């Protein structure tokens, strides 16, 4: 197969790394890619939102399977465009991707199909939202309706904080058009986890559950980011709980989408809040998570190219899936100041000191300078992953590797995986 990956982050690097291992893959391309991806795939300078350019490339190079990494091209309808040309692509249609593209759509969908989730109300008018915020109970969550790079959910503790959050979304337009509609949602207590299902429209396969760390600071303090680290499998998702999630959430979601007339094909990424062995949906996403992919894919023992190709053709039921019994831990190295303003162009050192047999380093915000040096080029810069038979050992190893990497202003959380220690 010739495969095209769309994207330029650590998620796409993890996909490229895993697909590069497949004997079925003869050529691997990534648009636009990054310096790390370039080590295992041919990078082509086409932006993720340039659907016509990507379509033209796939046709000219006779691509057998296209895999969009980020959510934006999926929500924009890239799957519809490719399938109209008879090209195989793994992902949901534009309408199906509304599960992530519109929080209001997904919340209404969950209500209609009795999928457990937080209670909420939606608003398009700022004054109406403020009036509701005066009467609701706290804490609660103000969510921008559209795509906001993982930063559009704001936990507020009183009316004043709610009013400021609504101003940020609806008046100041900090999240652009994503904040034109907002949800004010019940705050769910408990522990978060992420479950991923590879879907072919009717059937699905579940991958290892993971736990992300969204807040910038240790102890889950500070503003949300795109994700500062992950580990998998997440022990809070027991086998019994996973069966319950499949029965109460995954299966009703897939059958509900069929009833809506838009069968769901692609990655169904479900953000869960778990308390007292009960799970509720925080949000749907329509692609692999970042940084969840960085720990889930290394634990996958089945050929990823075959899985995704079969899913794209409605044949995932033909596949059997295998997982490593190891634990994987990922720590994200970010630019100082992220998720606020940060500087780029800082020289990255120490990667040559990383044992590639023992650790994985996936590039996110990196580029090459004019003189060929690897430099920072984003908020989240690198994802460092360690895996072993013992969770504590994986945690210990990953931080030893992180300590070998440096760039000016480097920042990372010191407590990735700490919540899982009580299970071991």
C-alpha positions in Angstrom: 0.0 0.0 0.0 0.9 3.6 -0.5 -0.3 5.6 2.5 -0.7 9.3 3.0 -0.9 10.7 6.6 -2.2 14.3 7.0 -0.8 16.4 9.8 2.4 17.6 11.3 2.3 16.8 15.0 3.5 14.1 17.4 0.3 12.1 16.8 1.1 12.0 13.1 4.7 11.0 13.9 3.4 8.2 16.0 1.2 7.0 13.2 4.1 7.2 10.7 6.4 5.3 13.1 3.8 2.6 13.5 2.8 2.3 9.8 6.5 2.3 8.8 6.7 -1.1 10.6 4.0 -2.7 8.4 5.2 -5.1 5.7 2.1 -4.0 3.7 3.3 -0.4 3.3 5.5 0.2 0.3 5.5 4.0 0.4 4.6 6.4 3.2 3.9 10.1 2.8 3.0 12.8 5.2 1.6 16.3 4.5 3.1 18.5 5.7 5.0 16.4 8.2 7.9 17.5 10.4 11.7 16.7 10.8 10.9 13.6 12.9 8.4 12.2 10.5 10.9 12.8 7.7 13.0 10.0 9.1 10.3 7.4 8.3 8.2 9.0 5.6 8.4 11.4 2.6 7.1 14.8 3.7 5.2 16.9 1.2 4.5 20.6 1.7 0.7 20.6 1.6 -1.2 22.2 4.4 -3.8 20.1 6.3 -6.6 22.4 5.3 -5.7 22.4 1.6 -8.2 19.7 0.7 -7.9 20.2 -3.1 -4.1 20.0 -2.9 -4.2 16.8 -0.8 -6.8 15.3 -3.2 -4.7 16.1 -6.2 -1.6 14.5 -4.6 -3.5 11.4 -3.6 -4.8 11.0 -7.2 -1.4 11.7 -8.9 0.5 9.3 -6.6 -2.2 6.6 -6.6 -2.5 6.6 -2.8 -4.2 3.5 -1.5 -5.1 4.8 2.0 -5.3 8.4 3.4 -5.3 8.9 7.2 -6.2 12.4 8.4 -4.5 13.1 11.8 -6.1 16.3 13.1 -9.8 17.1 13.4 -9.9 20.3 11.2 -9.8 18.6 7.8 -12.3 16.0 9.0 -14.8 18.6 10.2 -14.2 20.5 6.9 -15.3 17.4 4.9 -12.1 15.9 3.5 -13.6 12.4 3.7 -16.5 13.4 1.6 -14.2 15.0 -1.0 -11.9 11.9 -1.2 -14.7 9.4 -1.4 -16.4 11.4 -4.2 -13.3 10.7 -6.2 -13.3 7.0 -5.3 -10.3 7.3 -3.0 -10.0 5.3 0.2 -9.7 7.4 3.3 -10.1 6.5 7.0 -12.2 9.0 8.9 -15.8 10.2 9.5 -17.8 12.2 7.0 -18.3 15.9 7.5 -21.7 15.2 9.1 -20.4 12.4 11.3 -17.4 14.6 12.4 -20.0 17.0 13.9 -19.7 14.8 17.0 -16.4 16.7 17.6 -17.0 19.8 15.4 -20.1 20.9 17.4 -20.4 20.4 21.1 -24.1 21.4 20.8 -24.7 18.7 18.1 -22.9 16.1 20.2 -24.8 17.0 23.4 -28.2 16.8 21.6 -27.1 13.5 20.0 -26.3 12.1 23.5 -29.7 13.3 24.8 -31.5 11.7 21.9 -29.9 8.3 22.3 -29.7 8.3 26.1 -26.0 8.2 26.3 -24.8 9.2 29.8 -23.3 12.7 29.9 -23.4 15.9 31.9 -26.5 18.0 31.8 -26.1 21.2 29.8 -27.8 24.2 28.1 -26.6 25.9 24.9 -26.7 29.6 24.0 -26.1 31.8 21.0 -27.0 35.0 22.8 -24.5 36.4 25.3 -27.1 38.1 27.6 -29.2 34.9 27.7 -26.1 32.9 28.7 -25.2 35.4 31.4 -28.8 35.3 32.8 -28.6 31.5 32.9 -25.1 31.7 34.6 -26.7 33.8 37.4 -29.0 30.9 38.3 -26.9 27.8 37.8 -25.0 25.9 40.4 -21.2 26.0 40.6 -18.6 24.8 39.7 -19.7 24.3 36.1 -18.1 24.3 32.7 -18.3 26.9 29.9 -17.5 25.3 26.5 -17.0 26.8 23.1 -19.2 24.9 20.6 -16.6 24.5 17.9 -13.0 23.4 17.5 -10.7 25.2 19.9 -7.5 23.0 19.9 -8.4 21.4 23.2 -8.6 24.8 25.1 -12.3 25.7 24.7 -13.5 24.1 28.0 -13.3 26.5 31.0 -14.1 25.4 34.5 -15.6 28.2 36.5 -16.3 28.4 40.2 -18.7 31.3 40.5 -20.8 33.7 38.5 -18.0 36.2 38.0 -15.7 33.6 36.5 -18.6 32.3 34.3 -19.2 35.8 33.0 -15.5 36.3 32.2 -15.5 32.9 30.4 -18.6 33.8 28.4 -17.0 37.2 27.4 -13.8 35.3 26.3 -15.9 33.0 24.1 -18.8 35.2 22.8 -17.5 38.8 22.9 -13.7 38.7 22.7 -13.8 35.8 20.3 -10.7 34.2 21.8 -11.7 30.9 20.1 -12.9 32.6 16.9 -16.2 31.3 15.4 -15.9 28.3 17.7 -17.3 30.5 20.5 -20.3 31.8 18.7 -22.3 29.2 20.5 -21.5 28.0 24.0 -22.6 25.3 26.4 -22.9 25.8 30.1 -22.5 22.3 31.4 -22.7 20.5 34.7 -19.3 19.9 36.3 -18.6 16.2 36.7 -16.3 15.1 39.4 -14.1 12.0 39.2 -11.2 11.0 37.1 -10.8 11.4 33.4 -9.9 8.7 30.9 -9.9 8.2 27.1 -11.3 5.3 25.2 -10.7 4.8 21.5 -12.6 2.6 19.0 -11.7 2.0 15.4 -15.1 2.0 13.6 -16.1 0.9 10.1 -19.7 2.1 10.3 -21.2 -0.9 11.9 -18.5 -2.7 13.9 -15.6 -1.6 16.0 -12.4 -2.6 17.8 -11.4 -1.0 21.1 -7.8 0.1 21.7 -6.0 0.4 25.1 -7.6 3.0 27.3 -5.4 6.0 28.2 -5.3 9.0 30.6 -4.4 12.5 29.4 -3.1 15.4 31.5 -4.7 18.5 30.0 -3.8 21.3 32.5 -0.5 23.0 32.1 0.7 22.7 35.7 1.3 19.8 38.1 -1.7 18.8 40.1 -4.0 19.6 37.2 -3.7 23.3 37.9 -3.8 26.2 35.4 -5.4 26.5 31.9 -6.0 23.6 29.6 -3.6 22.7 26.9 -3.7 20.3 24.0 -2.3 17.7 26.4 0.9 17.5 28.5 1.3 13.8 28.8 -0.4 10.4 28.9 -0.1 6.9 30.0 -1.7 3.6 28.9 -3.4 1.4 29.7 -5.3 3.5 32.3 -6.0 1.1 35.2 -9.1 3.1 36.2 -10.7 1.6 33.1 -11.2 -1.9 34.3 -12.4 -4.7 32.1 -15.8 -4.5 33.7 -16.0 -0.7 33.2 -14.9 -1.1 29.6 -17.7 -3.5 28.9 -20.1 -1.0 30.4 -18.7 1.8 28.3 -19.1 -0.4 25.2 -22.7 -1.2 26.1 -23.8 2.2 27.3 -21.7 4.5 25.1 -19.9 3.0 22.1 -22.6 0.8 20.8 -25.4 3.4 21.2 -23.2 6.0 19.5 -22.5 3.8 16.4 -26.2 2.7 16.1 -27.4 6.2 16.7 -25.2 7.6 13.9 -26.6 4.9 11.6 -30.1 6.1 12.6 -29.1 9.6 11.8 -28.2 8.4 8.3 -24.5 9.0 8.6 -22.7 5.8 9.6 -19.6 6.5 11.7 -16.3 5.3 10.2 -13.0 6.3 11.7 -11.6 6.8 15.2 -14.2 7.4 17.8 -12.3 9.0 20.7 -14.5 9.3 23.8 -13.4 11.5 26.7 -14.9 10.0 29.9 -15.4 11.1 33.5 -15.3 8.1 35.8 -16.6 8.1 39.4 -17.8 5.1 41.5 -17.3 2.8 38.6 -19.7 4.8 36.4 -18.6 6.6 33.2 -20.1 9.7 31.6 -19.1 11.3 28.3 -17.2 14.6 28.6 -16.8 14.9 24.8 -16.4 13.0 21.5 -13.5 13.4 19.2 -13.3 12.1 15.7 -9.6 11.2 15.4 -6.7 9.8 17.4 -5.8 11.8 20.5 -2.5 13.7 20.9 -0.7 12.8 23.1 -2.8 9.6 23.6 -1.7 8.1 20.2 1.9 8.3 21.5 1.2 5.7 24.1 -1.6 3.6 22.5 0.1 2.9 19.2 3.4 1.5 20.8 1.2 -1.0 22.8 -0.6 -2.1 19.6 0.6 -5.5 18.4 -1.6 -5.7 15.3 -0.6 -4.3 11.9 -2.1 -0.8 11.9 -2.1 -0.5 8.1 -4.3 -3.5 7.9 -6.6 -2.4 10.7 -7.2 1.1 9.2 -7.6 -0.2 5.6 -10.1 -2.9 6.6 -12.0 -0.3 8.7 -12.2 2.1 5.8 -13.7 -0.7 3.7 -16.3 -1.8 6.3 -14.4 -4.9 7.3 -13.0 -4.3 10.8 -14.9 -7.5 12.0 -12.3 -9.5 10.0 -9.5 -8.2 12.2 -8.2 -9.5 15.5 -6.4 -7.1 17.8 -3.5 -7.7 20.1 -2.0 -5.5 22.8 1.3 -5.6 24.6 1.1 -6.2 28.4 3.5 -3.4 29.0 2.8 0.1 30.3 3.7 3.2 28.3 4.2 6.7 29.7 4.5 9.9 27.6 5.8 13.3 28.8 5.3 16.4 26.5 8.1 19.0 26.4 6.6 22.4 25.7 7.9 25.9 25.0 8.0 28.2 27.9 4.8 30.3 28.1 2.6 27.7 26.5 -0.4 27.6 26.2 0.0 31.4 26.2 2.5 33.3 24.0 5.8 31.6 23.5 9.0 32.0 21.5 10.1 29.6 18.7 13.5 29.0 17.1 15.2 27.6 20.2 17.9 25.0 19.5 17.0 21.5 20.7 19.9 19.5 22.2 20.3 16.1 23.7 18.3 13.9 21.3 21.5 12.1 20.3 21.8 11.0 24.0 18.4 9.1 23.8 18.6 5.4 23.3 16.3 4.7 20.4 16.0 1.1 21.4 14.6 2.0 24.8 12.7 5.3 24.2 10.6 6.9 21.6 10.7 10.6 20.8 7.9 11.9 18.6 8.2 15.4 17.1 5.4 18.0 17.3 6.5 21.6 17.1 10.0 21.3 15.5 11.6 22.5 12.3 15.1 22.8 10.8 16.9 26.2 10.9 18.7 27.7 7.9 21.9 26.0 9.1 20.2 22.6 9.6 19.8 22.7 13.4 16.7 21.2 15.0 14.7 24.1 16.6 11.4 24.6 18.4 8.4 25.6 16.2 5.4 25.2 18.4 3.8 25.2 21.8 4.2 21.5 22.3 7.6 20.5 21.0 8.4 16.8 21.7 6.7 13.8 23.2 9.0 11.4 25.0 7.7 7.9 25.6 9.0 5.0 27.7 7.5 1.5 28.0 8.3 -1.4 30.2 6.6 -4.4 32.0 6.2 -2.2 35.1 4.3 1.1 35.3 6.6 2.6 37.9 9.6 1.7 35.8 8.1 3.3 32.7 7.5 6.5 34.7 11.1 6.5 36.1 12.6 5.8 32.7 10.6 8.5 30.8 11.8 11.2 33.2 15.4 10.1 32.9 15.1 10.5 29.1 13.4 13.9 29.5 16.3 15.1 31.6 18.7 14.5 28.7 16.8 16.9 26.3 17.1 20.6 26.5 16.1 23.9 24.8 15.8 27.4 26.2 12.6 27.7 28.2 11.7 24.0 28.1 8.8 23.1 30.3 7.1 19.8 31.3 4.9 18.5 34.0 6.6 16.4 36.7 3.6 14.4 37.7 2.5 12.5 34.6 1.0 9.2 35.7 0.9 10.0 39.4 -2.8 9.3 39.6 -2.2 5.7 38.5 0.3 5.0 41.3 -2.5 4.0 43.7 -3.3 1.0 41.5 0.2 -0.5 41.6 
